[in-house]
Amino acid sequence: MTVSRTICIGFLAVITVGTLLLLLPFSVNDNALDWEHFIVALFTSTSAVCVTGHIVVDTGTYFSPFGQFVILALIQVGGLGYMTATTFLFLLIGRKFGLRDKLAVQQALDRDEIQGASQVIRSIIATTMIFEITGAFLLLPVFSPKYGLDHGLWLSLFHSVSAFNNAGFSLFADNLVGFQSSPLLNLVIPGLIIFGGIGYEVIFEMYLWLRVRFLRRPEQVILSLNFKVAVSTTLALLVLGAIAFFLVELRNPNTIGVVDFPTKLMVAWFQAVTPRTAGFNTIDIGKMTTAGLFITIALMFIGGSPGGTAGGIKTTTLRVLTSCTKAILRGREEVTLYERQVPLSLILKAVGVAVGSFGTVIAMTILISLSDPEVNFIQILFEVVSAFATVGLSTGITAELTVFAKLVLVATMYIGRVGVLLLIAALVGDPKPSFIHYPEENLLVG
């Protein structure tokens, strides 16, 4: 079995196990086991493993504490990735790390080399635990005064794990709308989302750079091109997204039009961060303006950065494609970023990711439009992009869709999590280099 098939089947296996666990009578608060409950279990398990956050029921009331714990475990496994979680278990039980395992981790984490794979896994687990535990303690003052220490601690842990893994699951019926004016929550949740979605490699490089800079160590840290592109693009999208959202929703009485100015700024900041595949919301998404919805769709489609818990086409793909356009406009035959030439193989991969992603979104939007023709098009497109980019934001139509449409969203979430190119490789076989070169010939483009 190829590495790509191992990863894809692994995710399917985790989704299946999660579905079976959520089907248990004590996973829900009412013990009704019917066809509708099966769809709910399948949809919720897929959404958790794919760290999407799409829901068809209220997680906090529909599922029992055991069911909520299962969802949290699925989020953790899905955020780490099937191969990362599996490899960590192998390391715990002392199993030897073979060449095939290293190749699988290399492909799952999109690394250039296979050396030191076990050390990378340990570092990822340690980083995840540090951020999630820190986030839980920082959120405790937000939840414990209202819900008590015990339940407040559970709420803090659940939302911290959900945020760092860019899942967007919440135990509140209105997500985080009730905390839109909390400065601490508006700092902690977005912070976890940003660090979870920016990629582990970027976090490691940032740590090494800060250690050298503040501890005045003699060694020198040279920041990689991936770090520069991921950080600069992320910052640009956050700033531009917050400004754009603030301007288009400023006079909307259903979102930020009636709140005070500091809350306006916090909501605009929060909603600029969450489309980066997190899925939390502090306003009613269904009451946003059409312009606000479309801006959110664009941010969701771009997503986060490679190597993290985020989905979308990724920030690096966006920069490579925009740099290609820039090179064409300047009449250059090389694509450069920060005085570094981008390899042709990466350009082709970026094009493949973009085309495959566009094709998936178009196909799934058509299918749901045929299944639910009475639903507004912008809402369907929003739902599909949210599922594909593993965001989880919704205009509120998910629960009302037909069973067929929900299954389409399940497939969309799965494709978005494993990746279009990886799924194609799993279906048709891993790509093989060709040693045949054909003569060039021009054609009209554009």
N, C-alpha and C positions, 0 to 999 in steps of 0.2 A: 504494500500500500504506500502511495506517495505521501510526502510530508503534508501537502496541501489537503489531501483527503483525510489524513489523520486529524488535522485541526478542525476541519468542517464537521466531520463525524463526531469529534469530541464535543463540540458545542451542541450538536443535536442530542447527544447522550445526556449532557447536563440539563438541557431543556426538558427532556423526557423525564428524568429523575425528579426535577423540580415540579413538573406537572403532576406526577403521581403523588408526591408529598402534599401538594396543595389540594389534591382530591380527597385526602383523608378526612374523615368526619370531624376530627378535632382541630383541623386547620382553619375551619370557618366557625363563625358564631352561631349560624343556624346549620343544621346537619342535612339540609336538602341537597341530595346528590342527583342531579338531572343533567340533561344535555347542555342546558345553559351554564350550569356550574362547570362542566368540562371545558367549555369555551373560555370561561373566566379564568380557570386554572391554567390552560394552555397559553392564553394571551398574557396573563400576569407572569408566568414562568419565563416566557420568551422575552418579555419586556425587562425583567430583572436580569436575566443572563446577558442580554444584549445591552444592559445598562441604559435603557431608553427612558423608562418612567411613564410610558403610555399606560393608562388604566381604563378599565371599563366598569369598575366598582370603586367605592370608597375604601381604600386600603385599611384605614384605621378602624372602621366599624365592621366591614365584611369579614375580615380575617381575624382569627383569634391570636393571642400572643404567640402561640406556636407557629401559626401561619405567617405572622410578621417576621418571626425569627428565620423561617425558611426563606422568605423573600430577601432578608438581609444577607443571608449566607449566599444566595444565588447572585446578588449584586456584587458581593466580594469576589466570588469566583469569576463572574463575568468581567468585572473591572480588571482583575489581574490578568485575565486571559486563560483559556483552557490549558495551554502548554505551560504557562508560568505556574499556575496552581498545581498541576499534575507533577511538574518537576520538583516543586517545593516538597510535596508529599514524598516523592522518591528520595529526596535528600534527607528527610526526617527519618525514614525507615532504613536509611543506609544503603539503598540500592546504588550500584555503580552507574555512572553517567556515560552511556555509550555514544558513539559517533552519530547514530541516528537521532538520539535525543538532542544532541547538540545542534544538529542541522534543523530539527523542528523548532527549537528555541530561537535559533538564528532567524528563521523565516517568520516566526510569530512576532518577534520583537523588531524585525526589519533591521538587523545588525549586519555589518559588513564582514565580520569574522566570527568564528565559532569558539575561539579560545576564551577561557574565563567565563563560560556561560553559567556555571554553577555559582560563581561569585556574584555575577550580575543578578541572578535570581534572589540570592540572599539580600543584596542591596535593595532590590525592588521591594521585597517583603518588609524589610526594616524601614524603608522610607514610607511605605504605605501605613504601617502601624504608627509611626511617629506623627504623621499628619492627622490620621483619624483620631488618635487618642487626644492629641492636642486640641483638635477641633471640638471634640466632645466636651472637654473641660471648659473651653471658651464659650460654648453654647449653653452650659449649665445655668449661668445667671439669667439667661433669656427664658428658659422653660421652667426651672425649679420654683420660682416665686409663685407661679400660677398653678402648677400641676404637682407640686411636692417634690421632695428629693428623689425618691425611688423612680416614679414615673418620669420625672424631669430628666433623670440620668439616662433612662431608656430612650426618650425622645431625642436627647442630645447625641447619643451614640448612633442612633438610627439615621438621623439627618446628617451627621458628620460623615458617616460611611457613604451614604447616598450622594452627598455633595462631592466628596473627593473622587468617587468613582464615576462622577458625571451621570448619575442615574436619574435623579429628579423625583424619586419616590418620596412622598410625604405621608405622615399619619394624620394630617388634618384634612378635613373635607374641602376647605378652600385653599389647600396647599399652604403657602406662607403669606397669604393676603393679610391675615390678622397681625403680622409683624412687620408691615411695610414701613413703619416709622421707628423701628428699633435700630439704632446706629450699630450696635454690636453685631446683630444678625446680618445686617447689610455689609459688614466688613468680613465676618468669619465665613459665611456661606460662599460669597463670591471668591474669597481667597482660596478656599479649598477647591472650588471649581476650576479656577485658573491654574493652580499648581497641578491638579489632577489631570487636566487636559493639555498641559504644555509639554508633557513627555518626561520620562524618567531620565533620559540622557541629558536633557537641559537642566534638570534639577541637580544632577551630579556635577555638571560643569559649573553651575552657579555656586554650589557648595565649595568646590575647589578654588574658584576665583575669590570668593569671600574669605576663605581661610587664609589664602596667601596675602590678600589685601589688608585684612585687619589684624592678623597675627604676625604680619611682616616676615613671612617665611622667605628663604632665599630662592626657592624654585619659582619658575615662571609658568603661568597657565596661558596657553594660546587657545582662545575660544574658537570652536569649530564653526564652519559655515552653517551647519544645521542650527546651532545655538543662536547665531546672529539673525538668521531668517525667521526662526520660530518666535523669538522674543520681540523683534521689531514689528513683525506682522501682527502678532497678538496685541501689542500695545496700540498699534494704529487702529485695529478693528474695534478695540474696547473704547477708545476715545471717540472715534467717528460714530460708532454705534450709539453711544450715550448721547452725543450731541444730536444725532438724527432722530432718535426716539424722543428726546426732550422737545424738539421743535415740532414734530408731527403730532404729538399727543398733548401739547401744551394747553390747547383749548378744548380738549375732549373731556366733558364732565364725567364720563363713565370710567376714566382711568386716572389721570393726574390733574385734570382741570380744576378740581375743587379742593385739593389738598394744599397745605402750606408749602412755601418754597423749599425748605430743607427736605421735606418728604418728596417733593417733585424730583430733586436731584438724586436722592437715594433710590427712588423707583427707576429713574432713567438709567442710573449706573447698574442696578440689579438686572434690569431687563436687557442691558447691553452684554452682560456676562452670561446669563443663562442660555441664550440661543447657541452658545459655543458648546452645545450638546449636553447641557445639564438638566433643563426641564423644569426647574422651580419657577414659580411666579408669585409676585406680590400684587398683581392686579388681575382683573378678569380678562383673559386673553380674548375671549369671544366678543368683548366690547371695544376692542382696539379699532382704530381707523384702518381703512384698506391700505393706506400708505404704511402705517405701522406694521401691519401683518406682512406686507411685502418686504419691508426692511428686515423683519425677523426671519422670513423665509430665506433671504440672501445670507444672513449670518449663520443660520442653521446649516445651509448647504455647504458653506465653507468649513465650519466645524473648528476643531482644535488642531493640535500638532501631532505628528507621528510619535509612536512609542508611549503614548499616554492612554488615558481611559476615554478619550473623546472620539467622536465619529466625524462624519462629513468627508469632503474631499481632502481636507487638511490645509493648513496655512502654507506649507511648503509647496504644495501643488499649485495653489493660487499664485505664489510668487514666481514660480518657474514659468507658468503660462503668461503672466503679465510681463515678465522679463523677455519672453519670446516676442511678444507684441512690440515691446520697446526696441528690441534688436532689429525687427523688421522695419519699423518706422525710421530708424537711424541708418538703415542700409548695411547693417552688420550681419555677418554669417555665423557669429559666435554669440552664445547666450552667457552673460556674465552676471555674477552677484557678489558684491563686496570684493571686487578684483580677483574673483575666482571664476574659471570657466566651468559651466555646468555640462557634465557629460551628456552625449546624445542619448544614451540609454535611459537616463533620468527624465529627459525631455519626453521621450516616447512613452515612458511609464506615466508621467503626468497627464499626457494627452489621453492615454488609455483609461486612466482613472476618471478623468472628466467626462469623456464620451460614455463610458460604461455607467457612470452615475446619472448623467442626463437621461440615458436610455431607460434605466431602471425607474427613475421618477416618472417619466412620461408614460411608460407601460403601466405602472401601478395606478397612476392617476386616471388613465383611460378605463381600467378595469373597475375601479370604484365608482367612476362616473356612470358606467353602464349599470352597475348594481344599485346605486342610489342616485338616480337622475334628478331627484327633487332637491338634493343638497347643493348649496352654493359652490361654484367652482373654486373660488379662492380658499374656501374652507377645506375642500378635498385636497387641493395642492398643498396647503399648510400641513394637513394631517400626514400626507405621504412623505413630504420632505422631513418633517419631524421624526417620522418612523425610520426613514432611511438614514438620516444623520444621527440616529440614536439620541434624540433630544428629549422627546416626551411632552413638549408643550402641545396644547390642544385648544381649539376654540369651543370645545364642549360637545362635539358631535360624536365622539368615539363610541360612547355607550349606546347611541341610537342607530348606529350603522347596522346593516344586515350582517348575518353570520358570514356570508361570502366576503364582504368587505373587511370584516375583522380578520379573516384568514389571510386576505391579501396583505393587511398590515403586519400580520405575524411573519409572513414571508419577507416583507420589506425590511422589518427590523433585523431579521436573521442575515439577509444579504448585506445590510449596512454594517453589521458587526463584524462578520468574517471578511468583508471586503469583496468588491466586484471581481478584481483580478484573481484573487485567491480562490474564489468560488469557481470561476471559469477554469482555472488550472486544475481544480479538483474534479471537474466534470469531464474535461477533455484531455487531462494529463498535463504534467509540468512542461513548460516551454523548453524546446531544445534548440540550441544555436544552429544556424544554417551556415554552411560553408560555400553556398552558391551565391554569386553576385551577378546581378543583371545590369544591362546597360541603362544609363540614365536617359530620360526624355522629359521635356517640359510639358506642362499642361496649364490651362487657365485656372487660377484660384482667386476667389474673392470678387 
